Amino acid sequence: MTRRIFLVVGIVVIAALQYRYWFGHSGHFAEQALTVEVDEAERQNDRLEQRNRVLAAEVRALKTGLEAVEARARSDLGMIGEGETFYLVVDEPPPAPAR
Protein backbone atom coordinates (compact mmCIF):
# COMPACT_ATOMS: atom_id res chain seq x y z
CA MET A 1 0.00 0.00 0.00
CA THR A 2 2.84 2.40 0.82
CA ARG A 3 4.44 1.64 -2.51
CA ARG A 4 1.28 2.63 -4.34
CA ILE A 5 1.10 5.94 -2.50
CA PHE A 6 4.73 6.71 -3.35
CA LEU A 7 4.14 5.65 -6.95
CA VAL A 8 1.04 7.85 -7.29
CA VAL A 9 2.78 10.81 -5.61
CA GLY A 10 5.81 10.31 -7.85
CA ILE A 11 3.65 10.23 -10.98
CA VAL A 12 1.78 13.36 -9.89
CA VAL A 13 5.06 15.19 -9.19
CA ILE A 14 6.52 14.15 -12.55
CA ALA A 15 3.31 15.18 -14.35
CA ALA A 16 3.35 18.58 -12.60
CA LEU A 17 6.98 19.14 -13.50
CA GLN A 18 6.34 18.14 -17.12
CA TYR A 19 3.39 20.51 -17.27
CA ARG A 20 5.51 23.37 -15.95
CA TYR A 21 8.29 22.52 -18.41
CA TRP A 22 6.05 22.53 -21.47
CA PHE A 23 3.31 25.01 -20.61
CA GLY A 24 4.59 27.13 -17.70
CA HIS A 25 5.35 30.85 -17.76
CA SER A 26 8.99 30.17 -18.58
CA GLY A 27 8.41 26.80 -20.23
CA HIS A 28 9.41 25.39 -23.57
CA PHE A 29 6.70 27.06 -25.67
CA ALA A 30 7.19 30.42 -23.97
CA GLU A 31 10.91 30.19 -24.68
CA GLN A 32 10.24 29.46 -28.36
CA ALA A 33 7.90 32.45 -28.64
CA LEU A 34 10.50 34.66 -26.96
CA THR A 35 13.17 33.44 -29.38
CA VAL A 36 10.96 34.42 -32.32
CA GLU A 37 10.40 37.88 -30.80
CA VAL A 38 14.14 38.35 -30.24
CA ASP A 39 14.91 37.36 -33.84
CA GLU A 40 12.33 39.83 -35.16
CA ALA A 41 13.71 42.59 -32.92
CA GLU A 42 17.23 41.89 -34.21
CA ARG A 43 16.03 42.10 -37.82
CA GLN A 44 14.26 45.38 -37.09
CA ASN A 45 17.38 46.74 -35.37
CA ASP A 46 19.45 45.83 -38.44
CA ARG A 47 17.01 47.70 -40.70
CA LEU A 48 17.06 50.73 -38.42
CA GLU A 49 20.86 50.71 -38.20
CA GLN A 50 21.07 50.66 -42.01
CA ARG A 51 18.60 53.56 -42.22
CA ASN A 52 20.60 55.49 -39.61
CA ARG A 53 23.80 54.97 -41.62
CA VAL A 54 22.10 56.34 -44.73
CA LEU A 55 20.72 59.33 -42.84
CA ALA A 56 24.11 60.03 -41.22
CA ALA A 57 25.76 59.99 -44.64
CA GLU A 58 23.12 62.40 -45.95
CA VAL A 59 23.65 64.74 -42.98
CA ARG A 60 27.41 64.71 -43.59
CA ALA A 61 26.83 65.51 -47.27
CA LEU A 62 24.48 68.36 -46.40
CA LYS A 63 26.96 69.82 -43.91
CA THR A 64 30.00 69.67 -46.21
CA GLY A 65 28.86 70.77 -49.64
CA LEU A 66 26.33 72.90 -51.43
CA GLU A 67 25.76 70.30 -54.13
CA ALA A 68 23.76 68.09 -51.77
CA VAL A 69 21.73 71.07 -50.53
CA GLU A 70 20.99 72.14 -54.11
CA ALA A 71 20.02 68.61 -55.16
CA ARG A 72 17.70 68.33 -52.16
CA ALA A 73 16.12 71.71 -52.94
CA ARG A 74 15.60 70.73 -56.58
CA SER A 75 13.97 67.41 -55.79
CA ASP A 76 11.92 68.37 -52.73
CA LEU A 77 11.13 72.02 -53.30
CA GLY A 78 11.22 72.30 -57.10
CA MET A 79 14.08 74.81 -57.13
CA ILE A 80 14.97 76.33 -60.49
CA GLY A 81 18.40 77.88 -60.80
CA GLU A 82 19.13 81.29 -62.27
CA GLY A 83 19.37 81.11 -66.05
CA GLU A 84 17.53 77.78 -66.22
CA THR A 85 14.28 77.22 -68.08
CA PHE A 86 11.54 75.12 -66.53
CA TYR A 87 9.40 72.92 -68.78
CA LEU A 88 6.31 71.11 -67.52
CA VAL A 89 5.21 68.21 -69.69
CA VAL A 90 1.60 67.21 -69.12
CA ASP A 91 0.25 63.94 -70.43
CA GLU A 92 -3.11 63.95 -72.14
CA PRO A 93 -5.85 62.55 -69.90
CA PRO A 94 -7.04 59.08 -70.91
CA PRO A 95 -10.20 59.03 -73.04
CA ALA A 96 -13.45 58.67 -71.14
CA PRO A 97 -15.00 55.19 -71.36
CA ALA A 98 -17.84 54.82 -73.85
CA ARG A 99 -21.31 54.47 -72.34
MIPA-830737 format. One record per residue: chain; x, z, y of N, C-alpha, C, CB in turn. Coordinates in Angstrom, 1 decimal. Glycine has a CB too. Example, Ala and Ser with C-alpha at 12.3 -4.5 7.8 and 13.67 -1.06 7.14 Angstrom:
MIPA-830737
rec bamar: A	n_px: 13.2	n_pz: 7.8	n_py: -5.7	ca_px: 12.3	ca_pz: 7.8	ca_py: -4.5	c_px: 13.2	c_pz: 7.8	c_py: -3.3	cb_px: 11.3	cb_pz: 9.0	cb_py: -4.5
rec bamar: A	n_px: 12.8	n_pz: 7.1	n_py: -2.2	ca_px: 13.7	ca_pz: 7.1	ca_py: -1.1	c_px: 12.9	c_pz: 7.9	c_py: 0.0	cb_px: 14.1	cb_pz: 5.7	cb_py: -0.6
***
This chain:
MIPA-830737
rec bamar: A	n_px: 0.8	n_pz: 0.0	n_py: -1.2	ca_px: 0.0	ca_pz: 0.0	ca_py: 0.0	c_px: 0.9	c_pz: 0.0	c_py: 1.3	cb_px: -0.9	cb_pz: 1.2	cb_py: 0.0
rec bamar: A	n_px: 1.9	n_pz: 0.8	n_py: 1.3	ca_px: 2.8	ca_pz: 0.8	ca_py: 2.4	c_px: 3.5	c_pz: -0.5	c_py: 2.6	cb_px: 3.9	cb_pz: 1.9	cb_py: 2.2
rec bamar: A	n_px: 3.8	n_pz: -1.2	n_py: 1.5	ca_px: 4.4	ca_pz: -2.5	ca_py: 1.6	c_px: 3.5	c_pz: -3.5	c_py: 2.3	cb_px: 4.8	cb_pz: -3.0	cb_py: 0.3
rec bamar: A	n_px: 2.2	n_pz: -3.4	n_py: 2.0	ca_px: 1.3	ca_pz: -4.3	ca_py: 2.6	c_px: 1.2	c_pz: -4.1	c_py: 4.1	cb_px: -0.1	cb_pz: -4.2	cb_py: 2.0
rec bamar: A	n_px: 1.2	n_pz: -2.8	n_py: 4.5	ca_px: 1.1	ca_pz: -2.5	ca_py: 5.9	c_px: 2.3	c_pz: -3.0	c_py: 6.7	cb_px: 1.0	cb_pz: -1.0	cb_py: 6.1
rec bamar: A	n_px: 3.5	n_pz: -2.8	n_py: 6.1	ca_px: 4.7	ca_pz: -3.4	ca_py: 6.7	c_px: 4.7	c_pz: -4.9	c_py: 6.8	cb_px: 6.0	cb_pz: -2.9	cb_py: 5.9
rec bamar: A	n_px: 4.2	n_pz: -5.5	n_py: 5.7	ca_px: 4.1	ca_pz: -6.9	ca_py: 5.6	c_px: 3.2	c_pz: -7.5	c_py: 6.7	cb_px: 3.7	cb_pz: -7.4	cb_py: 4.3
rec bamar: A	n_px: 2.0	n_pz: -6.9	n_py: 6.8	ca_px: 1.0	ca_pz: -7.3	ca_py: 7.9	c_px: 1.6	c_pz: -7.1	c_py: 9.3	cb_px: -0.3	cb_pz: -6.5	cb_py: 7.7
rec bamar: A	n_px: 2.2	n_pz: -5.9	n_py: 9.5	ca_px: 2.8	ca_pz: -5.6	ca_py: 10.8	c_px: 3.9	c_pz: -6.6	c_py: 11.1	cb_px: 3.3	cb_pz: -4.2	cb_py: 10.9
rec bamar: A	n_px: 4.7	n_pz: -6.9	n_py: 10.1	ca_px: 5.8	ca_pz: -7.8	ca_py: 10.3	c_px: 5.3	c_pz: -9.2	c_py: 10.7	cb_px: 6.7	cb_pz: -7.9	cb_py: 9.1
rec bamar: A	n_px: 4.2	n_pz: -9.7	n_py: 10.0	ca_px: 3.6	ca_pz: -11.0	ca_py: 10.2	c_px: 3.0	c_pz: -11.0	c_py: 11.6	cb_px: 2.6	cb_pz: -11.3	cb_py: 9.2
rec bamar: A	n_px: 2.4	n_pz: -9.9	n_py: 12.0	ca_px: 1.8	ca_pz: -9.9	ca_py: 13.4	c_px: 2.9	c_pz: -9.9	c_py: 14.4	cb_px: 0.9	cb_pz: -8.6	cb_py: 13.5
rec bamar: A	n_px: 4.0	n_pz: -9.2	n_py: 14.2	ca_px: 5.1	ca_pz: -9.2	ca_py: 15.2	c_px: 5.7	c_pz: -10.6	c_py: 15.3	cb_px: 6.1	cb_pz: -8.2	cb_py: 14.8
rec bamar: A	n_px: 5.9	n_pz: -11.2	n_py: 14.1	ca_px: 6.5	ca_pz: -12.6	ca_py: 14.1	c_px: 5.6	c_pz: -13.5	c_py: 14.8	cb_px: 6.8	cb_pz: -13.0	cb_py: 12.7
rec bamar: A	n_px: 4.3	n_pz: -13.5	n_py: 14.5	ca_px: 3.3	ca_pz: -14.3	ca_py: 15.2	c_px: 3.3	c_pz: -14.1	c_py: 16.7	cb_px: 1.9	cb_pz: -14.1	cb_py: 14.6
rec bamar: A	n_px: 3.4	n_pz: -12.9	n_py: 17.1	ca_px: 3.3	ca_pz: -12.6	ca_py: 18.6	c_px: 4.6	c_pz: -13.1	c_py: 19.2	cb_px: 3.2	cb_pz: -11.1	cb_py: 18.8
rec bamar: A	n_px: 5.7	n_pz: -13.0	n_py: 18.6	ca_px: 7.0	ca_pz: -13.5	ca_py: 19.1	c_px: 7.0	c_pz: -15.0	c_py: 19.2	cb_px: 8.2	cb_pz: -13.0	cb_py: 18.3
rec bamar: A	n_px: 6.4	n_pz: -15.7	n_py: 18.2	ca_px: 6.3	ca_pz: -17.1	ca_py: 18.1	c_px: 5.4	c_pz: -17.6	c_py: 19.3	cb_px: 5.8	cb_pz: -17.6	cb_py: 16.8
rec bamar: A	n_px: 4.3	n_pz: -16.9	n_py: 19.4	ca_px: 3.4	ca_pz: -17.3	ca_py: 20.5	c_px: 4.1	c_pz: -17.2	c_py: 21.9	cb_px: 2.1	cb_pz: -16.4	cb_py: 20.5
rec bamar: A	n_px: 4.8	n_pz: -16.1	n_py: 22.1	ca_px: 5.5	ca_pz: -15.9	ca_py: 23.4	c_px: 6.6	c_pz: -17.0	c_py: 23.5	cb_px: 6.1	cb_pz: -14.6	cb_py: 23.5
rec bamar: A	n_px: 7.2	n_pz: -17.4	n_py: 22.4	ca_px: 8.3	ca_pz: -18.4	ca_py: 22.5	c_px: 7.7	c_pz: -19.8	c_py: 22.9	cb_px: 9.0	cb_pz: -18.5	cb_py: 21.2
rec bamar: A	n_px: 6.6	n_pz: -20.1	n_py: 22.3	ca_px: 6.1	ca_pz: -21.5	ca_py: 22.5	c_px: 5.2	c_pz: -21.5	c_py: 23.8	cb_px: 5.3	cb_pz: -21.9	cb_py: 21.3
rec bamar: A	n_px: 4.3	n_pz: -20.5	n_py: 24.0	ca_px: 3.3	ca_pz: -20.6	ca_py: 25.0	c_px: 3.5	c_pz: -19.6	c_py: 26.1	cb_px: 2.0	cb_pz: -20.5	cb_py: 24.4
rec bamar: A	n_px: 4.4	n_pz: -18.7	n_py: 26.1	ca_px: 4.6	ca_pz: -17.7	ca_py: 27.1	c_px: 5.0	c_pz: -18.3	c_py: 28.5	cb_px: 5.6	cb_pz: -16.7	cb_py: 26.7
rec bamar: A	n_px: 5.0	n_pz: -17.4	n_py: 29.5	ca_px: 5.3	ca_pz: -17.8	ca_py: 30.9	c_px: 6.7	c_pz: -18.4	c_py: 31.0	cb_px: 5.3	cb_pz: -16.5	cb_py: 31.8
rec bamar: A	n_px: 7.7	n_pz: -18.0	n_py: 30.2	ca_px: 9.0	ca_pz: -18.6	ca_py: 30.2	c_px: 9.3	c_pz: -19.2	c_py: 28.8	cb_px: 10.1	cb_pz: -17.6	cb_py: 30.6
rec bamar: A	n_px: 8.3	n_pz: -19.7	n_py: 28.1	ca_px: 8.4	ca_pz: -20.2	ca_py: 26.8	c_px: 8.9	c_pz: -21.7	c_py: 26.8	cb_px: 7.1	cb_pz: -20.2	cb_py: 26.1
rec bamar: A	n_px: 8.9	n_pz: -22.2	n_py: 25.6	ca_px: 9.4	ca_pz: -23.6	ca_py: 25.4	c_px: 8.7	c_pz: -24.6	c_py: 26.3	cb_px: 9.3	cb_pz: -24.0	cb_py: 23.9
rec bamar: A	n_px: 7.4	n_pz: -24.6	n_py: 26.3	ca_px: 6.7	ca_pz: -25.7	ca_py: 27.1	c_px: 6.9	c_pz: -25.5	c_py: 28.6	cb_px: 5.2	cb_pz: -25.7	cb_py: 26.7
rec bamar: A	n_px: 6.9	n_pz: -24.2	n_py: 29.0	ca_px: 7.2	ca_pz: -24.0	ca_py: 30.4	c_px: 8.6	c_pz: -24.4	c_py: 30.8	cb_px: 7.0	cb_pz: -22.5	cb_py: 30.7
rec bamar: A	n_px: 9.5	n_pz: -24.2	n_py: 29.9	ca_px: 10.9	ca_pz: -24.7	ca_py: 30.2	c_px: 11.0	c_pz: -26.2	c_py: 30.3	cb_px: 11.9	cb_pz: -24.2	cb_py: 29.1
rec bamar: A	n_px: 10.3	n_pz: -26.9	n_py: 29.4	ca_px: 10.2	ca_pz: -28.4	ca_py: 29.5	c_px: 9.6	c_pz: -28.9	c_py: 30.8	cb_px: 9.5	cb_pz: -28.9	cb_py: 28.3
rec bamar: A	n_px: 8.5	n_pz: -28.2	n_py: 31.2	ca_px: 7.9	ca_pz: -28.6	ca_py: 32.5	c_px: 8.8	c_pz: -28.4	c_py: 33.6	cb_px: 6.6	cb_pz: -27.9	cb_py: 32.7
rec bamar: A	n_px: 9.5	n_pz: -27.3	n_py: 33.6	ca_px: 10.5	ca_pz: -27.0	ca_py: 34.7	c_px: 11.7	c_pz: -28.0	c_py: 34.7	cb_px: 11.0	cb_pz: -25.5	cb_py: 34.5
rec bamar: A	n_px: 12.1	n_pz: -28.4	n_py: 33.5	ca_px: 13.2	ca_pz: -29.4	ca_py: 33.4	c_px: 12.7	c_pz: -30.7	c_py: 34.1	cb_px: 13.6	cb_pz: -29.6	cb_py: 32.0
rec bamar: A	n_px: 11.5	n_pz: -31.1	n_py: 33.8	ca_px: 11.0	ca_pz: -32.3	ca_py: 34.4	c_px: 10.9	c_pz: -32.2	c_py: 35.9	cb_px: 9.5	cb_pz: -32.6	cb_py: 33.9
rec bamar: A	n_px: 10.5	n_pz: -31.0	n_py: 36.4	ca_px: 10.4	ca_pz: -30.8	ca_py: 37.9	c_px: 11.8	c_pz: -30.8	c_py: 38.5	cb_px: 9.7	cb_pz: -29.5	cb_py: 38.2
rec bamar: A	n_px: 12.8	n_pz: -30.2	n_py: 37.8	ca_px: 14.1	ca_pz: -30.2	ca_py: 38.4	c_px: 14.7	c_pz: -31.7	c_py: 38.4	cb_px: 15.0	cb_pz: -29.3	cb_py: 37.5
rec bamar: A	n_px: 14.4	n_pz: -32.4	n_py: 37.4	ca_px: 14.9	ca_pz: -33.8	ca_py: 37.4	c_px: 14.3	c_pz: -34.6	c_py: 38.5	cb_px: 14.6	cb_pz: -34.5	cb_py: 36.0
rec bamar: A	n_px: 13.0	n_pz: -34.4	n_py: 38.7	ca_px: 12.3	ca_pz: -35.2	ca_py: 39.8	c_px: 12.9	c_pz: -34.7	c_py: 41.2	cb_px: 10.8	cb_pz: -34.9	cb_py: 39.8
rec bamar: A	n_px: 13.1	n_pz: -33.4	n_py: 41.3	ca_px: 13.7	ca_pz: -32.9	ca_py: 42.6	c_px: 15.1	c_pz: -33.5	c_py: 42.8	cb_px: 13.8	cb_pz: -31.4	cb_py: 42.6
rec bamar: A	n_px: 15.9	n_pz: -33.6	n_py: 41.8	ca_px: 17.2	ca_pz: -34.2	ca_py: 41.9	c_px: 17.1	c_pz: -35.7	c_py: 42.3	cb_px: 18.0	cb_pz: -34.1	cb_py: 40.6
rec bamar: A	n_px: 16.2	n_pz: -36.4	n_py: 41.7	ca_px: 16.0	ca_pz: -37.8	ca_py: 42.1	c_px: 15.6	c_pz: -37.9	c_py: 43.6	cb_px: 15.0	cb_pz: -38.5	cb_py: 41.2
rec bamar: A	n_px: 14.7	n_pz: -37.1	n_py: 44.0	ca_px: 14.3	ca_pz: -37.1	ca_py: 45.4	c_px: 15.4	c_pz: -36.7	c_py: 46.3	cb_px: 13.1	cb_pz: -36.1	cb_py: 45.6
rec bamar: A	n_px: 16.2	n_pz: -35.7	n_py: 45.9	ca_px: 17.4	ca_pz: -35.4	ca_py: 46.7	c_px: 18.4	c_pz: -36.5	c_py: 46.9	cb_px: 18.1	cb_pz: -34.2	cb_py: 46.1
rec bamar: A	n_px: 18.6	n_pz: -37.3	n_py: 45.8	ca_px: 19.4	ca_pz: -38.4	ca_py: 45.8	c_px: 18.9	c_pz: -39.5	c_py: 46.8	cb_px: 19.6	cb_pz: -39.1	cb_py: 44.4
rec bamar: A	n_px: 17.6	n_pz: -39.7	n_py: 46.8	ca_px: 17.0	ca_pz: -40.7	ca_py: 47.7	c_px: 17.2	c_pz: -40.2	c_py: 49.1	cb_px: 15.5	cb_pz: -40.9	cb_py: 47.4
rec bamar: A	n_px: 16.9	n_pz: -38.9	n_py: 49.4	ca_px: 17.1	ca_pz: -38.4	ca_py: 50.7	c_px: 18.5	c_pz: -38.4	c_py: 51.2	cb_px: 16.5	cb_pz: -37.0	cb_py: 50.8
rec bamar: A	n_px: 19.5	n_pz: -38.1	n_py: 50.3	ca_px: 20.9	ca_pz: -38.2	ca_py: 50.7	c_px: 21.3	c_pz: -39.6	c_py: 51.1	cb_px: 21.8	cb_pz: -37.7	cb_py: 49.6
rec bamar: A	n_px: 20.8	n_pz: -40.6	n_py: 50.3	ca_px: 21.1	ca_pz: -42.0	ca_py: 50.7	c_px: 20.5	c_pz: -42.4	c_py: 52.0	cb_px: 20.5	cb_pz: -42.9	cb_py: 49.6
rec bamar: A	n_px: 19.2	n_pz: -41.9	n_py: 52.3	ca_px: 18.6	ca_pz: -42.2	ca_py: 53.6	c_px: 19.4	c_pz: -41.5	c_py: 54.7	cb_px: 17.1	cb_pz: -41.7	cb_py: 53.6
rec bamar: A	n_px: 19.8	n_pz: -40.3	n_py: 54.5	ca_px: 20.6	ca_pz: -39.6	ca_py: 55.5	c_px: 21.9	c_pz: -40.3	c_py: 55.8	cb_px: 20.9	cb_pz: -38.2	cb_py: 55.1
rec bamar: A	n_px: 22.6	n_pz: -40.9	n_py: 54.7	ca_px: 23.8	ca_pz: -41.6	ca_py: 55.0	c_px: 23.5	c_pz: -42.9	c_py: 55.8	cb_px: 24.4	cb_pz: -42.0	cb_py: 53.6
rec bamar: A	n_px: 22.4	n_pz: -43.5	n_py: 55.6	ca_px: 22.1	ca_pz: -44.7	ca_py: 56.3	c_px: 21.8	c_pz: -44.3	c_py: 57.8	cb_px: 20.9	cb_pz: -45.5	cb_py: 55.7
rec bamar: A	n_px: 21.0	n_pz: -43.3	n_py: 58.0	ca_px: 20.7	ca_pz: -42.8	ca_py: 59.3	c_px: 22.0	c_pz: -42.4	c_py: 60.1	cb_px: 19.7	cb_pz: -41.7	cb_py: 59.3
rec bamar: A	n_px: 22.9	n_pz: -41.7	n_py: 59.4	ca_px: 24.1	ca_pz: -41.2	ca_py: 60.0	c_px: 25.0	c_pz: -42.4	c_py: 60.5	cb_px: 24.9	cb_pz: -40.3	cb_py: 59.1
rec bamar: A	n_px: 25.0	n_pz: -43.4	n_py: 59.6	ca_px: 25.8	ca_pz: -44.6	ca_py: 60.0	c_px: 25.1	c_pz: -45.3	c_py: 61.2	cb_px: 25.8	cb_pz: -45.6	cb_py: 58.8
rec bamar: A	n_px: 23.8	n_pz: -45.3	n_py: 61.3	ca_px: 23.1	ca_pz: -45.9	ca_py: 62.4	c_px: 23.4	c_pz: -45.1	c_py: 63.7	cb_px: 21.6	cb_pz: -46.0	cb_py: 62.1
rec bamar: A	n_px: 23.4	n_pz: -43.8	n_py: 63.6	ca_px: 23.7	ca_pz: -43.0	ca_py: 64.7	c_px: 25.1	c_pz: -43.2	c_py: 65.2	cb_px: 23.5	cb_pz: -41.5	cb_py: 64.4
rec bamar: A	n_px: 26.0	n_pz: -43.3	n_py: 64.3	ca_px: 27.4	ca_pz: -43.6	ca_py: 64.7	c_px: 27.5	c_pz: -44.9	c_py: 65.4	cb_px: 28.4	cb_pz: -43.6	cb_py: 63.5
rec bamar: A	n_px: 26.8	n_pz: -45.9	n_py: 64.9	ca_px: 26.8	ca_pz: -47.3	ca_py: 65.5	c_px: 26.2	c_pz: -47.2	c_py: 66.9	cb_px: 26.1	cb_pz: -48.3	cb_py: 64.6
rec bamar: A	n_px: 25.1	n_pz: -46.5	n_py: 67.1	ca_px: 24.5	ca_pz: -46.4	ca_py: 68.4	c_px: 25.3	c_pz: -45.7	c_py: 69.4	cb_px: 23.1	cb_pz: -45.7	cb_py: 68.2
rec bamar: A	n_px: 26.1	n_pz: -44.7	n_py: 68.9	ca_px: 27.0	ca_pz: -43.9	ca_py: 69.8	c_px: 28.2	c_pz: -44.7	c_py: 70.2	cb_px: 27.4	cb_pz: -42.6	cb_py: 69.2
rec bamar: A	n_px: 28.7	n_pz: -45.6	n_py: 69.4	ca_px: 30.0	ca_pz: -46.2	ca_py: 69.7	c_px: 29.9	c_pz: -47.6	c_py: 70.4	cb_px: 30.7	cb_pz: -46.4	cb_py: 68.4
rec bamar: A	n_px: 28.9	n_pz: -48.3	n_py: 70.2	ca_px: 28.9	ca_pz: -49.6	ca_py: 70.8	c_px: 27.5	c_pz: -50.0	c_py: 71.3	cb_px: 29.3	cb_pz: -50.6	cb_py: 69.7
rec bamar: A	n_px: 27.6	n_pz: -50.9	n_py: 72.3	ca_px: 26.3	ca_pz: -51.4	ca_py: 72.9	c_px: 25.6	c_pz: -52.5	c_py: 72.1	cb_px: 26.6	cb_pz: -52.0	cb_py: 74.3
rec bamar: A	n_px: 26.4	n_pz: -53.1	n_py: 71.1	ca_px: 25.8	ca_pz: -54.1	ca_py: 70.3	c_px: 24.6	c_pz: -53.6	c_py: 69.5	cb_px: 26.8	cb_pz: -54.8	cb_py: 69.4
rec bamar: A	n_px: 24.8	n_pz: -52.4	n_py: 68.9	ca_px: 23.8	ca_pz: -51.8	ca_py: 68.1	c_px: 22.6	c_pz: -51.4	c_py: 69.0	cb_px: 24.3	cb_pz: -50.5	cb_py: 67.4
rec bamar: A	n_px: 22.8	n_pz: -50.9	n_py: 70.2	ca_px: 21.7	ca_pz: -50.5	ca_py: 71.1	c_px: 20.9	c_pz: -51.8	c_py: 71.4	cb_px: 22.3	cb_pz: -49.8	cb_py: 72.3
rec bamar: A	n_px: 21.7	n_pz: -52.9	n_py: 71.8	ca_px: 21.0	ca_pz: -54.1	ca_py: 72.1	c_px: 20.2	c_pz: -54.7	c_py: 71.0	cb_px: 22.0	cb_pz: -55.1	cb_py: 72.6
rec bamar: A	n_px: 20.7	n_pz: -54.7	n_py: 69.8	ca_px: 20.0	ca_pz: -55.2	ca_py: 68.6	c_px: 18.8	c_pz: -54.3	c_py: 68.4	cb_px: 20.9	cb_pz: -55.1	cb_py: 67.4
rec bamar: A	n_px: 18.9	n_pz: -53.0	n_py: 68.5	ca_px: 17.7	ca_pz: -52.2	ca_py: 68.3	c_px: 16.6	c_pz: -52.4	c_py: 69.4	cb_px: 18.1	cb_pz: -50.7	cb_py: 68.4
rec bamar: A	n_px: 17.1	n_pz: -52.6	n_py: 70.6	ca_px: 16.1	ca_pz: -52.9	ca_py: 71.7	c_px: 15.4	c_pz: -54.3	c_py: 71.5	cb_px: 16.8	cb_pz: -52.9	cb_py: 73.1
rec bamar: A	n_px: 16.2	n_pz: -55.3	n_py: 71.0	ca_px: 15.6	ca_pz: -56.6	ca_py: 70.7	c_px: 14.6	c_pz: -56.5	c_py: 69.6	cb_px: 16.7	cb_pz: -57.6	cb_py: 70.4
rec bamar: A	n_px: 14.9	n_pz: -55.8	n_py: 68.5	ca_px: 14.0	ca_pz: -55.8	ca_py: 67.4	c_px: 12.8	c_pz: -54.9	c_py: 67.6	cb_px: 14.7	cb_pz: -55.4	cb_py: 66.2
rec bamar: A	n_px: 13.0	n_pz: -53.7	n_py: 68.2	ca_px: 11.9	ca_pz: -52.7	ca_py: 68.4	c_px: 11.1	c_pz: -52.9	c_py: 69.7	cb_px: 12.5	cb_pz: -51.4	cb_py: 68.3
rec bamar: A	n_px: 11.8	n_pz: -53.3	n_py: 70.7	ca_px: 11.1	ca_pz: -53.3	ca_py: 72.0	c_px: 10.9	c_pz: -54.7	c_py: 72.6	cb_px: 11.9	cb_pz: -52.5	cb_py: 73.0
rec bamar: A	n_px: 11.4	n_pz: -55.7	n_py: 71.9	ca_px: 11.2	ca_pz: -57.1	ca_py: 72.3	c_px: 12.0	c_pz: -57.5	c_py: 73.5	cb_px: 9.8	cb_pz: -57.3	cb_py: 72.6
rec bamar: A	n_px: 13.2	n_pz: -56.9	n_py: 73.6	ca_px: 14.1	ca_pz: -57.1	ca_py: 74.8	c_px: 14.5	c_pz: -58.6	c_py: 74.9	cb_px: 15.3	cb_pz: -56.2	cb_py: 74.8
rec bamar: A	n_px: 14.5	n_pz: -59.1	n_py: 76.1	ca_px: 15.0	ca_pz: -60.5	ca_py: 76.3	c_px: 16.1	c_pz: -60.4	c_py: 77.3	cb_px: 13.8	cb_pz: -61.5	cb_py: 76.9
rec bamar: A	n_px: 17.2	n_pz: -60.9	n_py: 77.0	ca_px: 18.4	ca_pz: -60.8	ca_py: 77.9	c_px: 18.3	c_pz: -61.7	c_py: 79.1	cb_px: 19.7	cb_pz: -61.1	cb_py: 77.1
rec bamar: A	n_px: 19.1	n_pz: -61.4	n_py: 80.1	ca_px: 19.1	ca_pz: -62.3	ca_py: 81.3	c_px: 19.7	c_pz: -63.7	c_py: 80.9	cb_px: 20.0	cb_pz: -61.6	cb_py: 82.4
rec bamar: A	n_px: 19.0	n_pz: -64.7	n_py: 81.4	ca_px: 19.4	ca_pz: -66.1	ca_py: 81.1	c_px: 18.8	c_pz: -66.6	c_py: 79.8	cb_px: 20.9	cb_pz: -66.2	cb_py: 81.1
rec bamar: A	n_px: 18.1	n_pz: -65.8	n_py: 79.1	ca_px: 17.5	ca_pz: -66.2	ca_py: 77.8	c_px: 16.1	c_pz: -66.7	c_py: 78.0	cb_px: 17.6	cb_pz: -65.1	cb_py: 76.7
rec bamar: A	n_px: 15.7	n_pz: -67.6	n_py: 77.1	ca_px: 14.3	ca_pz: -68.1	ca_py: 77.2	c_px: 13.5	c_pz: -67.6	c_py: 76.0	cb_px: 14.2	cb_pz: -69.6	cb_py: 77.3
rec bamar: A	n_px: 12.4	n_pz: -67.1	n_py: 76.2	ca_px: 11.5	ca_pz: -66.5	ca_py: 75.1	c_px: 10.5	c_pz: -67.6	c_py: 74.7	cb_px: 10.9	cb_pz: -65.2	cb_py: 75.5
rec bamar: A	n_px: 10.4	n_pz: -67.9	n_py: 73.4	ca_px: 9.4	ca_pz: -68.8	ca_py: 72.9	c_px: 8.5	c_pz: -68.0	c_py: 71.9	cb_px: 10.0	cb_pz: -70.0	cb_py: 72.3
rec bamar: A	n_px: 7.2	n_pz: -68.1	n_py: 72.0	ca_px: 6.3	ca_pz: -67.5	ca_py: 71.1	c_px: 5.6	c_pz: -68.6	c_py: 70.4	cb_px: 5.3	cb_pz: -66.6	cb_py: 71.8
rec bamar: A	n_px: 5.8	n_pz: -68.7	n_py: 69.0	ca_px: 5.2	ca_pz: -69.7	ca_py: 68.2	c_px: 4.0	c_pz: -69.1	c_py: 67.5	cb_px: 6.2	cb_pz: -70.3	cb_py: 67.1
rec bamar: A	n_px: 2.8	n_pz: -69.7	n_py: 67.8	ca_px: 1.6	ca_pz: -69.1	ca_py: 67.2	c_px: 1.1	c_pz: -70.1	c_py: 66.2	cb_px: 0.5	cb_pz: -68.9	cb_py: 68.3
rec bamar: A	n_px: 0.8	n_pz: -69.6	n_py: 65.0	ca_px: 0.3	ca_pz: -70.4	ca_py: 63.9	c_px: -1.2	c_pz: -70.7	c_py: 64.2	cb_px: 0.4	cb_pz: -69.8	cb_py: 62.5
rec bamar: A	n_px: -1.7	n_pz: -71.9	n_py: 63.8	ca_px: -3.1	ca_pz: -72.1	ca_py: 63.9	c_px: -3.9	c_pz: -71.2	c_py: 63.0	cb_px: -3.4	cb_pz: -73.6	cb_py: 63.7
rec bamar: A	n_px: -5.0	n_pz: -70.7	n_py: 63.4	ca_px: -5.9	ca_pz: -69.9	ca_py: 62.5	c_px: -6.4	c_pz: -70.7	c_py: 61.4	cb_px: -7.0	cb_pz: -69.3	cb_py: 63.3
rec bamar: A	n_px: -6.5	n_pz: -70.1	n_py: 60.2	ca_px: -7.0	ca_pz: -70.9	ca_py: 59.1	c_px: -8.5	c_pz: -71.4	c_py: 59.4	cb_px: -7.0	cb_pz: -70.1	cb_py: 57.8
rec bamar: A	n_px: -8.8	n_pz: -72.5	n_py: 58.8	ca_px: -10.2	ca_pz: -73.0	ca_py: 59.0	c_px: -11.2	c_pz: -72.1	c_py: 58.4	cb_px: -10.4	cb_pz: -74.5	cb_py: 58.4
rec bamar: A	n_px: -12.4	n_pz: -72.0	n_py: 59.1	ca_px: -13.5	ca_pz: -71.1	ca_py: 58.7	c_px: -14.0	c_pz: -71.7	c_py: 57.4	cb_px: -14.5	cb_pz: -71.0	cb_py: 59.8
rec bamar: A	n_px: -14.4	n_pz: -70.9	n_py: 56.4	ca_px: -15.0	ca_pz: -71.4	ca_py: 55.2	c_px: -16.3	c_pz: -72.0	c_py: 55.4	cb_px: -15.2	cb_pz: -70.2	cb_py: 54.2
rec bamar: A	n_px: -16.6	n_pz: -73.1	n_py: 54.7	ca_px: -17.8	ca_pz: -73.9	ca_py: 54.8	c_px: -19.0	c_pz: -73.0	c_py: 54.2	cb_px: -17.7	cb_pz: -75.2	cb_py: 54.1
rec bamar: A	n_px: -20.1	n_pz: -73.1	n_py: 54.9	ca_px: -21.3	ca_pz: -72.3	ca_py: 54.5	c_px: -22.3	c_pz: -73.2	c_py: 53.9	cb_px: -21.9	cb_pz: -71.5	cb_py: 55.6
***
